[in-house]
Amino acid sequence: MPGRYGRDRSAPGEPSPGRAAAGLRPIAGSWFYVDVRNDVGLTAYLVNESRARREDLAADPLAREWISDEDRGAVRDLWDEFAGSVYPHDDLVVSLRGRVILDTLTRALQQRGDTVLVVCGAGFSSYPWLLPFAAAMEVDLPDIVAAKRRRAAELRAAGILDQREVEHVAADLNDAAERHRLLDRIRRFAVGRPIAYVAEGLVFYLPDEHARAVVGLGAAAQPQTVTMVSYWPLAAADHPVLAAQRRWFRKRSVPEDASYLTTDDLAAAVGAPVRNHSTEDLQRRYLGEVVVPETGLIPEHMAVAGI
């Protein structure tokens, strides 16, 4: 699982997500600080900014709320740096994947109103607050979970988020023992109800064996699972934009290893056929045409199973 770290502007003396993203120095006395400019943790901020830039396409009016207005500028600067060095269309790719996830979740709820939501690699996504799930669980590494929980509390207090309960779970999905504990926890959480399972923006940062295990986590917990996974296809392993991304990551000491999967790999992991959606497929669906060919984008495909 990518190490996506940060702090929200929750208390005096703690650096906010925006300041962490900008690489600013920690305030004396802060109990936690990671400079995410030198960690793959920066992806959480890039993804949030991408969604905020294409709010209508992503259908996520809450994206802009996860980072305060005063700190948003630092995150925009980080995004602009990434755009200039890697590619300028991350807002398109991220918003398309978020939109198809949201639409698939909506369909799952229409079929079964008692469906529960489990999101692995939750970052600053908003799904639990955009749709009326019976229950929701978000899974990420401990530091991002702490930041998300505290920021959500701030937004509830401000009346921006409603008071629904969301279970925040810290887990390193690169650890088989932690995955096993998480699987047991998901089973107890679902208590026999159908699951809508999302693994977004993370499996390509895991070794192949762990990536496949994370893909199949929802189906392993409950046969009645709708699975949504974003992944990089094996055929795109030499993609030029991914090569540019690796060079950018290398400068920040981010591991370059990545997993690439096939639809057969995904189907085997979930025990069911999968439907694949490329970035060009999603552009046709939501924009009516291919605005940017996949040769100019990070080739992040969406796989959907169980619906």
Residue frames as qw, qx, qy, qz and C-alpha x, y, z in Angstrom:
[[0.000, 0.890, 0.457, 0.000, 0.00, 0.00, 0.00],
 [0.389, 0.587, -0.072, 0.707, 1.40, 3.41, -0.82],
 [0.440, -0.392, -0.492, 0.641, 2.63, 5.28, 2.21],
 [0.024, 0.658, 0.296, 0.692, 0.31, 8.27, 2.02],
 [0.458, -0.424, -0.526, 0.578, 0.94, 10.45, 5.04],
 [0.063, 0.508, 0.091, 0.854, -0.09, 13.86, 6.30],
 [0.145, -0.392, -0.661, 0.623, -1.68, 15.88, 9.06],
 [0.004, 0.751, 0.490, 0.442, -4.76, 18.03, 8.94],
 [0.054, 0.414, -0.246, 0.875, -5.04, 21.47, 10.51],
 [0.593, -0.482, -0.626, -0.156, -6.59, 20.06, 13.65],
 [0.598, -0.743, -0.214, 0.211, -4.81, 21.58, 16.60],
 [0.019, 0.956, -0.293, 0.019, -2.21, 24.22, 17.42],
 [0.360, -0.630, 0.679, 0.108, 1.32, 23.06, 16.72],
 [0.696, 0.115, 0.695, 0.137, 0.35, 20.44, 14.14],
 [0.016, 0.322, -0.513, -0.795, 1.27, 20.97, 10.45],
 [0.690, 0.399, 0.267, -0.542, -1.70, 20.84, 8.08],
 [0.801, 0.267, 0.493, 0.210, -1.92, 18.66, 4.95],
 [0.459, 0.875, 0.050, 0.144, -1.19, 21.67, 2.80],
 [0.159, -0.881, 0.446, -0.024, 1.93, 22.62, 4.73],
 [0.720, -0.267, 0.626, 0.134, 3.15, 19.04, 4.74],
 [0.749, 0.521, 0.372, 0.170, 2.56, 18.82, 1.01],
 [0.290, 0.939, -0.125, 0.138, 4.57, 21.98, 0.48],
 [0.799, 0.148, -0.342, 0.472, 7.48, 20.49, 2.39],
 [0.126, -0.799, 0.202, -0.552, 7.47, 23.13, 5.10],
 [0.282, 0.254, -0.784, 0.491, 9.22, 22.54, 8.38],
 [0.496, -0.535, -0.684, -0.025, 7.26, 21.11, 11.32],
 [0.267, -0.773, 0.109, -0.565, 6.21, 23.39, 14.14],
 [0.163, 0.328, -0.795, 0.484, 8.08, 22.71, 17.37],
 [0.404, -0.054, 0.662, -0.630, 6.20, 20.34, 19.64],
 [0.760, 0.196, -0.255, -0.565, 4.25, 18.61, 16.86],
 [0.695, -0.271, 0.651, -0.142, 3.84, 14.90, 17.66],
 [0.734, 0.247, 0.595, 0.217, 3.80, 13.87, 14.02],
 [0.291, 0.813, -0.184, -0.470, 5.31, 15.17, 10.83],
 [0.697, 0.048, 0.586, 0.410, 6.29, 13.64, 7.50],
 [0.136, 0.588, -0.293, -0.741, 7.47, 15.67, 4.52],
 [0.756, 0.333, 0.554, -0.100, 5.32, 14.08, 1.83],
 [0.456, 0.804, -0.288, -0.253, 7.28, 15.71, -0.94],
 [0.158, 0.536, -0.829, -0.008, 9.76, 12.93, -0.25],
 [0.343, 0.038, 0.905, -0.249, 7.26, 10.10, 0.15],
 [0.091, -0.261, -0.791, -0.546, 4.62, 8.50, -2.01],
 [0.045, -0.568, -0.656, 0.495, 2.28, 10.06, 0.55],
 [0.075, 0.340, -0.154, -0.925, 2.12, 13.00, -1.82],
 [0.098, -0.201, -0.822, -0.524, -0.29, 10.95, -3.96],
 [0.091, -0.612, -0.740, 0.264, -3.13, 11.58, -1.49],
 [0.020, -0.655, -0.113, 0.747, -2.72, 15.32, -2.00],
 [0.027, 0.200, -0.625, -0.754, -2.34, 15.06, -5.77],
 [0.074, -0.371, -0.897, -0.230, -5.50, 12.96, -5.99],
 [0.053, -0.687, -0.561, 0.458, -7.46, 15.37, -3.82],
 [0.013, 0.555, -0.155, -0.817, -6.38, 18.36, -5.88],
 [0.023, 0.000, -0.793, -0.609, -7.24, 16.51, -9.10],
 [0.065, -0.553, -0.831, -0.009, -10.76, 15.84, -7.85],
 [0.071, -0.703, -0.326, 0.628, -11.18, 19.40, -6.63],
 [0.032, -0.368, 0.409, 0.834, -10.15, 20.75, -10.05],
 [0.321, -0.059, -0.713, -0.620, -12.78, 18.67, -11.87],
 [0.305, 0.043, 0.688, -0.657, -15.53, 18.69, -9.27],
 [0.693, 0.286, 0.015, -0.661, -18.34, 18.38, -11.82],
 [0.646, 0.336, -0.654, -0.207, -16.72, 15.45, -13.61],
 [0.222, 0.157, -0.886, 0.375, -15.83, 13.69, -10.35],
 [0.550, -0.544, -0.426, -0.468, -19.27, 14.51, -8.90],
 [0.651, -0.327, -0.498, 0.470, -17.51, 15.18, -5.59],
 [0.050, -0.860, -0.081, -0.501, -18.50, 18.56, -4.10],
 [0.692, -0.719, 0.040, 0.043, -16.69, 17.63, -0.88],
 [0.839, 0.213, -0.075, 0.496, -13.23, 17.23, -2.47],
 [0.233, 0.678, -0.139, 0.683, -12.28, 20.85, -1.87],
 [0.561, -0.734, 0.030, -0.383, -13.22, 20.59, 1.83],
 [0.935, -0.229, -0.165, 0.215, -10.62, 18.01, 2.86],
 [0.579, -0.035, -0.093, 0.809, -7.86, 20.63, 2.71],
 [0.069, -0.790, -0.356, 0.494, -8.49, 24.12, 4.06],
 [0.428, 0.880, 0.152, 0.142, -8.59, 27.16, 1.78],
 [0.177, -0.922, 0.336, 0.076, -5.51, 28.62, 3.44],
 [0.539, -0.416, 0.698, 0.219, -3.51, 25.46, 2.70],
 [0.786, 0.485, 0.381, -0.045, -4.94, 24.66, -0.72],
 [0.340, 0.893, -0.269, -0.122, -2.36, 26.85, -2.47],
 [0.273, -0.592, 0.755, 0.074, 0.53, 24.66, -1.34],
 [0.672, 0.131, 0.729, -0.012, -1.23, 21.57, -2.69],
 [0.602, 0.775, 0.147, -0.127, -1.91, 23.34, -5.99],
 [0.077, 0.832, -0.531, -0.144, 1.79, 24.14, -6.25],
 [0.481, -0.276, 0.831, 0.047, 2.63, 20.48, -5.74],
 [0.691, 0.469, 0.543, -0.090, 0.07, 19.48, -8.37],
 [0.427, 0.881, -0.115, -0.169, 1.47, 22.02, -10.85],
 [0.162, -0.665, 0.715, 0.141, 4.97, 20.66, -10.30],
 [0.588, 0.036, 0.808, 0.011, 3.74, 17.12, -10.99],
 [0.614, 0.695, 0.337, -0.165, 1.83, 18.31, -14.06],
 [0.256, 0.885, -0.337, -0.195, 4.88, 20.03, -15.48],
 [0.175, -0.553, 0.811, 0.078, 7.18, 17.06, -14.91],
 [0.387, 0.048, 0.920, -0.024, 4.90, 14.07, -15.60],
 [0.035, 0.396, 0.719, 0.571, 1.64, 14.99, -17.36],
 [0.134, -0.056, 0.184, -0.972, -0.98, 17.73, -17.04],
 [0.581, -0.178, -0.456, -0.650, -4.08, 15.53, -17.09],
 [0.190, -0.031, -0.905, 0.379, -4.17, 13.87, -13.67],
 [0.373, 0.158, 0.369, -0.837, -7.37, 15.77, -12.92],
 [0.666, 0.201, -0.391, -0.603, -9.00, 14.00, -15.88],
 [0.530, 0.113, -0.841, 0.011, -7.83, 10.49, -14.96],
 [0.074, -0.050, -0.781, 0.618, -8.59, 10.76, -11.25],
 [0.443, 0.168, 0.230, -0.850, -11.99, 12.38, -11.76],
 [0.663, 0.154, -0.538, -0.498, -13.04, 9.76, -14.32],
 [0.437, 0.011, -0.881, 0.180, -12.12, 6.91, -12.00],
 [0.093, 0.111, 0.627, -0.765, -13.92, 8.56, -9.10],
 [0.544, 0.156, -0.076, -0.821, -17.01, 9.11, -11.23],
 [0.665, 0.068, -0.672, -0.321, -17.29, 5.51, -12.40],
 [0.267, -0.040, -0.847, 0.459, -16.77, 4.31, -8.82],
 [0.266, 0.137, 0.403, -0.865, -19.50, 6.64, -7.58],
 [0.635, 0.145, -0.303, -0.695, -21.90, 5.53, -10.32],
 [0.574, 0.046, -0.817, -0.046, -21.19, 1.85, -9.63],
 [0.084, -0.074, -0.746, 0.656, -21.74, 2.39, -5.90],
 [0.457, 0.122, 0.109, -0.874, -25.05, 4.07, -6.70],
 [0.686, 0.093, -0.564, -0.451, -26.15, 1.03, -8.71],
 [0.400, 0.020, -0.869, 0.291, -25.10, -1.31, -5.90],
 [0.138, 0.116, 0.566, -0.804, -27.23, 0.64, -3.43],
 [0.582, 0.129, -0.180, -0.783, -30.18, 0.63, -5.81],
 [0.649, 0.057, -0.731, -0.203, -29.99, -3.16, -5.98],
 [0.654, -0.389, -0.601, 0.243, -29.53, -3.66, -2.23],
 [0.151, -0.857, 0.003, -0.493, -30.22, -0.81, 0.15],
 [0.755, -0.645, 0.117, 0.006, -28.46, -2.63, 3.00],
 [0.798, 0.389, -0.160, 0.430, -25.11, -2.67, 1.17],
 [0.505, -0.799, 0.077, 0.316, -22.11, -1.62, 3.26],
 [0.505, 0.824, -0.202, 0.158, -19.10, 0.21, 1.87],
 [0.754, -0.484, 0.210, 0.391, -15.43, -0.73, 2.32],
 [0.471, 0.863, -0.138, 0.118, -12.77, 1.50, 0.73],
 [0.806, -0.336, 0.132, 0.470, -9.09, 0.50, 0.78],
 [0.449, 0.093, 0.211, 0.863, -6.68, 3.31, 0.03],
 [0.018, 0.823, 0.563, -0.069, -9.33, 5.83, 1.07],
 [0.369, 0.173, 0.051, 0.912, -7.06, 8.89, 1.26],
 [0.131, 0.267, 0.268, -0.916, -9.23, 12.01, 1.09],
 [0.186, -0.248, -0.756, -0.576, -12.09, 10.42, -0.87],
 [0.340, -0.068, 0.272, -0.897, -15.69, 11.28, 0.02],
 [0.413, -0.122, -0.796, -0.426, -17.74, 8.21, -0.92],
 [0.235, -0.343, -0.845, 0.336, -19.18, 7.48, 2.56],
 [0.052, 0.484, 0.357, -0.797, -20.69, 10.99, 2.67],
 [0.238, 0.219, -0.444, -0.835, -21.90, 11.13, -0.94],
 [0.585, -0.115, -0.666, -0.448, -24.17, 8.07, -0.74],
 [0.605, -0.452, 0.280, -0.593, -26.43, 6.70, 2.04],
 [0.568, 0.165, -0.805, 0.048, -24.70, 3.43, 2.87],
 [0.764, -0.541, -0.313, -0.159, -25.95, 1.40, 5.81],
 [0.649, -0.681, 0.191, 0.279, -22.38, 1.51, 7.15],
 [0.590, 0.758, -0.215, 0.176, -18.98, 2.54, 5.80],
 [0.768, -0.499, 0.193, 0.351, -15.37, 1.57, 6.52],
 [0.442, 0.855, -0.259, 0.085, -12.29, 3.39, 5.23],
 [0.895, -0.290, 0.132, 0.312, -8.89, 1.68, 5.33],
 [0.455, 0.805, -0.241, 0.295, -5.49, 3.33, 4.99],
 [0.615, 0.138, -0.505, 0.590, -2.15, 3.62, 6.77],
 [0.407, -0.581, -0.558, 0.431, -2.23, 4.92, 10.36],
 [0.221, -0.310, -0.056, 0.923, -1.11, 8.48, 9.68],
 [0.177, -0.155, -0.471, -0.850, -3.57, 9.18, 6.88],
 [0.410, -0.519, -0.742, -0.109, -6.34, 7.55, 8.94],
 [0.345, -0.509, -0.429, 0.662, -5.56, 9.90, 11.83],
 [0.047, -0.159, 0.179, 0.970, -5.59, 12.91, 9.50],
 [0.275, -0.291, -0.664, -0.632, -8.84, 11.86, 7.83],
 [0.398, -0.543, -0.723, 0.155, -10.61, 11.14, 11.12],
 [0.261, -0.483, -0.296, 0.782, -9.68, 14.49, 12.60],
 [0.055, 0.072, -0.336, -0.937, -10.51, 16.47, 9.48],
 [0.313, -0.403, -0.763, -0.398, -13.87, 14.68, 9.22],
 [0.339, -0.578, -0.608, 0.426, -14.60, 15.69, 12.82],
 [0.118, -0.335, -0.003, 0.935, -13.84, 19.32, 11.94],
 [0.186, -0.084, -0.565, -0.799, -16.11, 19.19, 8.91],
 [0.340, -0.512, -0.786, -0.071, -18.92, 17.61, 10.93],
 [0.275, -0.541, -0.428, 0.670, -18.59, 20.32, 13.56],
 [0.000, -0.275, 0.203, 0.940, -18.79, 22.94, 10.80],
 [0.601, 0.449, 0.428, -0.505, -21.94, 21.35, 9.39],
 [0.345, 0.548, -0.564, -0.513, -20.24, 20.40, 6.11],
 [0.338, 0.060, -0.932, -0.118, -20.41, 16.65, 6.72],
 [0.713, -0.427, -0.186, -0.525, -23.47, 15.00, 8.18],
 [0.453, -0.571, 0.576, -0.370, -23.25, 12.97, 11.37],
 [0.964, 0.096, -0.186, -0.166, -23.16, 9.50, 9.83],
 [0.646, -0.585, 0.481, 0.096, -20.66, 7.11, 11.35],
 [0.734, 0.572, -0.365, 0.010, -17.66, 6.04, 9.29],
 [0.856, -0.450, 0.195, 0.164, -15.27, 3.44, 10.69],
 [0.343, 0.832, -0.434, 0.034, -11.65, 4.42, 10.03],
 [0.953, -0.236, 0.160, 0.106, -9.25, 1.47, 10.08],
 [0.038, 0.820, -0.552, -0.145, -5.46, 1.66, 10.02],
 [0.915, -0.027, 0.396, 0.078, -3.78, -1.21, 8.18],
 [0.007, 0.624, -0.631, -0.461, -0.71, -1.86, 6.06],
 [0.886, 0.302, 0.144, -0.320, -2.05, -3.95, 3.18],
 [0.518, 0.613, -0.597, 0.020, 1.49, -4.95, 2.25],
 [0.146, -0.343, 0.844, -0.386, 1.50, -7.14, 5.37],
 [0.479, -0.128, -0.799, -0.339, -0.23, -10.52, 5.04],
 [0.267, -0.307, -0.793, 0.453, -1.01, -10.76, 8.75],
 [0.141, 0.304, 0.237, -0.912, -2.63, -7.32, 8.76],
 [0.429, 0.053, -0.526, -0.732, -4.67, -8.25, 5.69],
 [0.409, -0.223, -0.884, -0.014, -5.91, -11.36, 7.49],
 [0.108, -0.372, -0.609, 0.692, -6.95, -9.29, 10.51],
 [0.258, 0.239, -0.104, -0.930, -8.63, -6.80, 8.22],
 [0.410, -0.079, -0.771, -0.482, -10.51, -9.59, 6.46],
 [0.299, -0.367, -0.833, 0.287, -11.89, -10.79, 9.79],
 [0.003, 0.376, 0.332, -0.865, -12.84, -7.24, 10.71],
 [0.319, 0.106, -0.415, -0.846, -14.66, -6.69, 7.41],
 [0.392, -0.235, -0.865, -0.207, -16.65, -9.89, 7.96],
 [0.215, -0.449, -0.684, 0.534, -17.70, -8.72, 11.42],
 [0.073, 0.309, 0.009, -0.948, -18.48, -5.28, 10.05],
 [0.347, 0.009, -0.590, -0.729, -20.68, -6.57, 7.22],
 [0.412, 0.035, 0.763, -0.497, -22.54, -9.12, 9.39],
 [0.453, 0.314, 0.830, 0.081, -23.84, -10.89, 6.32],
 [0.365, 0.814, 0.198, -0.407, -24.83, -7.76, 4.39],
 [0.752, 0.514, 0.186, 0.369, -23.64, -7.27, 0.79],
 [0.460, -0.606, 0.127, 0.636, -20.40, -5.33, 0.40],
 [0.520, 0.840, 0.020, 0.155, -19.40, -2.66, -2.09],
 [0.739, -0.454, 0.179, 0.465, -15.61, -2.92, -2.09],
 [0.413, 0.901, -0.084, 0.107, -13.30, -0.27, -3.55],
 [0.722, -0.376, 0.194, 0.547, -9.52, -0.57, -3.93],
 [0.387, 0.900, 0.152, 0.135, -8.55, 2.73, -5.50],
 [0.226, 0.896, -0.293, 0.244, -5.12, 4.05, -6.40],
 [0.486, -0.679, 0.529, -0.149, -3.09, 1.51, -4.48],
 [0.954, -0.032, 0.296, 0.022, -2.70, -2.00, -5.92],
 [0.714, 0.633, -0.132, 0.268, -0.08, -0.88, -8.45],
 [0.030, -0.791, 0.492, -0.363, 2.20, 0.10, -5.55],
 [0.766, -0.369, 0.478, -0.219, 2.12, -3.44, -4.12],
 [0.089, -0.326, 0.902, 0.267, 4.11, -6.52, -5.15],
 [0.471, -0.009, -0.645, -0.602, 2.05, -8.78, -7.42],
 [0.380, -0.236, -0.884, 0.134, 1.11, -11.32, -4.75],
 [0.062, -0.374, -0.540, 0.752, -0.09, -8.63, -2.34],
 [0.273, 0.167, -0.234, -0.918, -1.85, -6.73, -5.11],
 [0.460, -0.140, -0.768, -0.423, -3.92, -9.76, -6.05],
 [0.304, -0.331, -0.803, 0.391, -4.78, -10.40, -2.40],
 [0.067, 0.331, 0.278, -0.899, -6.03, -6.83, -1.97],
 [0.355, 0.035, -0.513, -0.781, -8.09, -7.06, -5.17],
 [0.535, -0.217, -0.776, -0.253, -9.88, -10.11, -3.78],
 [0.074, 0.040, -0.690, 0.719, -10.31, -8.90, -0.20],
 [0.506, 0.023, 0.147, -0.850, -13.95, -7.90, -0.52],
 [0.771, 0.086, -0.475, -0.416, -15.00, -11.08, -2.29],
 [0.466, 0.103, -0.819, 0.318, -13.15, -13.14, 0.32],
 [0.129, -0.024, 0.574, -0.808, -15.14, -11.43, 3.06],
 [0.523, 0.387, 0.507, -0.566, -18.56, -11.82, 1.46],
 [0.423, 0.212, 0.767, 0.434, -19.64, -13.60, -1.75],
 [0.192, 0.840, 0.492, 0.122, -22.25, -10.87, -2.35],
 [0.356, -0.634, 0.084, 0.682, -19.61, -8.25, -3.12],
 [0.523, 0.829, 0.130, 0.152, -19.42, -5.64, -5.83],
 [0.673, -0.400, 0.163, 0.600, -15.72, -5.00, -6.45],
 [0.388, 0.913, 0.022, 0.120, -14.18, -1.87, -8.01],
 [0.721, -0.426, 0.211, 0.503, -10.41, -1.77, -8.50],
 [0.373, 0.900, -0.198, -0.105, -8.16, 0.72, -10.26],
 [0.807, -0.271, 0.415, 0.321, -5.03, -0.85, -11.73],
 [0.178, 0.701, -0.495, -0.482, -2.33, -0.56, -14.37],
 [0.948, 0.255, 0.091, -0.166, -2.68, -3.17, -17.15],
 [0.766, -0.276, 0.425, 0.395, 0.27, -5.40, -17.96],
 [0.616, 0.555, 0.358, 0.430, 0.25, -4.15, -21.55],
 [0.062, 0.958, 0.026, 0.279, 1.07, -0.64, -20.26],
 [0.785, -0.488, -0.023, 0.381, 4.21, -1.59, -18.33],
 [0.556, -0.031, 0.213, 0.803, 6.38, 0.44, -20.73],
 [0.123, 0.878, 0.430, 0.169, 4.00, 3.39, -21.00],
 [0.441, 0.423, -0.114, 0.783, 5.90, 6.70, -21.44],
 [0.324, -0.712, 0.026, -0.622, 3.83, 8.63, -18.88],
 [0.876, -0.477, -0.074, 0.002, 4.44, 5.92, -16.27],
 [0.767, 0.140, -0.127, 0.613, 8.16, 6.19, -17.06],
 [0.095, 0.607, -0.082, 0.785, 7.97, 9.95, -16.42],
 [0.653, -0.655, -0.052, -0.376, 6.13, 9.31, -13.17],
 [0.916, -0.231, -0.144, 0.293, 8.85, 6.89, -12.04],
 [0.519, 0.358, -0.141, 0.763, 11.52, 9.50, -12.74],
 [0.244, -0.669, 0.036, -0.701, 9.58, 12.04, -10.69],
 [0.845, -0.507, -0.091, -0.146, 9.13, 9.53, -7.86],
 [0.845, 0.077, -0.229, 0.478, 12.82, 8.61, -7.98],
 [0.217, 0.550, -0.197, 0.782, 13.77, 12.18, -7.09],
 [0.497, -0.548, 0.173, -0.651, 11.67, 11.85, -3.94],
 [0.032, -0.306, 0.915, -0.259, 13.00, 8.47, -2.82],
 [0.778, 0.081, 0.253, -0.569, 9.68, 6.81, -3.63],
 [0.534, -0.117, 0.820, 0.169, 9.99, 3.10, -4.52],
 [0.343, 0.384, -0.457, -0.725, 9.70, 2.60, -8.26],
 [0.058, 0.052, 0.992, 0.100, 8.47, -0.99, -8.15],
 [0.556, 0.146, 0.056, -0.816, 4.97, -1.45, -9.50],
 [0.430, 0.136, 0.893, -0.010, 2.53, -4.25, -10.25],
 [0.407, 0.252, -0.393, -0.785, 0.74, -4.65, -13.56],
 [0.491, 0.117, 0.814, -0.289, -2.28, -6.91, -13.84],
 [0.172, -0.062, -0.735, -0.653, -4.43, -8.50, -16.53],
 [0.647, -0.187, -0.039, -0.739, -8.19, -8.94, -16.50],
 [0.811, -0.048, -0.581, -0.049, -7.55, -12.66, -16.02],
 [0.352, 0.115, -0.639, 0.675, -5.52, -11.85, -12.88],
 [0.301, -0.152, 0.256, -0.906, -8.37, -9.71, -11.57],
 [0.772, -0.113, -0.323, -0.535, -11.06, -12.28, -12.38],
 [0.702, -0.002, -0.678, 0.220, -9.08, -14.98, -10.60],
 [0.158, 0.140, -0.550, 0.808, -8.66, -12.74, -7.55],
 [0.442, -0.040, 0.245, -0.862, -12.38, -11.96, -7.20],
 [0.286, 0.119, 0.949, -0.065, -13.67, -15.30, -8.47],
 [0.430, 0.697, 0.515, -0.254, -15.93, -13.66, -11.05],
 [0.525, 0.502, 0.343, 0.595, -15.77, -12.07, -14.50],
 [0.218, -0.612, -0.139, 0.747, -14.66, -8.44, -14.59],
 [0.433, 0.819, 0.307, 0.218, -15.54, -5.58, -16.88],
 [0.558, -0.231, 0.056, 0.795, -12.62, -3.37, -17.80],
 [0.192, 0.948, 0.253, 0.009, -12.89, 0.38, -18.38],
 [0.630, 0.106, 0.042, 0.769, -9.92, 2.16, -19.94],
 [0.114, -0.492, -0.155, 0.849, -9.35, 5.89, -19.67],
 [0.130, 0.052, -0.522, -0.841, -10.62, 6.24, -23.24],
 [0.253, -0.440, -0.844, -0.172, -13.75, 4.19, -22.44],
 [0.236, -0.620, -0.546, 0.511, -14.51, 6.49, -19.53],
 [0.036, -0.320, 0.145, 0.936, -13.96, 9.63, -21.58],
 [0.209, -0.185, -0.704, -0.653, -16.48, 8.40, -24.15],
 [0.309, -0.518, -0.794, 0.078, -18.92, 7.58, -21.38],
 [0.268, -0.707, -0.418, 0.504, -18.72, 10.85, -19.45],
 [0.097, -0.557, 0.173, 0.807, -17.40, 13.36, -22.00],
 [0.685, 0.613, 0.254, -0.300, -18.90, 11.96, -25.19],
 [0.687, 0.676, -0.233, 0.130, -15.50, 11.77, -26.88],
 [0.826, -0.225, -0.078, 0.511, -11.83, 11.00, -26.28],
 [0.002, 0.999, -0.048, -0.003, -10.33, 14.34, -25.33],
 [0.076, -0.745, 0.662, 0.022, -6.86, 12.96, -24.49],
 [0.856, 0.181, -0.467, -0.128, -5.73, 9.59, -25.92],
 [0.861, -0.507, 0.019, 0.034, -4.42, 7.06, -23.42],
 [0.767, 0.281, -0.119, 0.565, -0.92, 7.48, -24.85],
 [0.142, 0.581, -0.179, 0.781, -0.89, 10.86, -23.09],
 [0.617, -0.582, 0.083, -0.523, -2.33, 9.67, -19.77],
 [0.202, -0.309, 0.886, -0.282, -1.39, 7.44, -16.88],
 [0.528, -0.028, -0.690, -0.494, -3.15, 4.25, -18.07],
 [0.208, -0.054, 0.788, -0.577, -5.17, 3.65, -14.91],
 [0.437, -0.188, -0.699, -0.535, -7.96, 1.25, -15.80],
 [0.519, -0.192, 0.469, -0.688, -11.03, 0.45, -13.71],
 [0.334, -0.036, -0.924, -0.181, -12.19, -3.14, -13.23],
 [0.557, -0.161, 0.271, -0.769, -15.70, -3.86, -11.96],
 [0.343, -0.017, -0.933, -0.112, -17.09, -7.23, -10.86],
 [0.060, -0.285, -0.847, 0.444, -20.24, -8.48, -9.19],
 [0.282, 0.610, 0.378, -0.637, -22.75, -6.11, -10.80]]
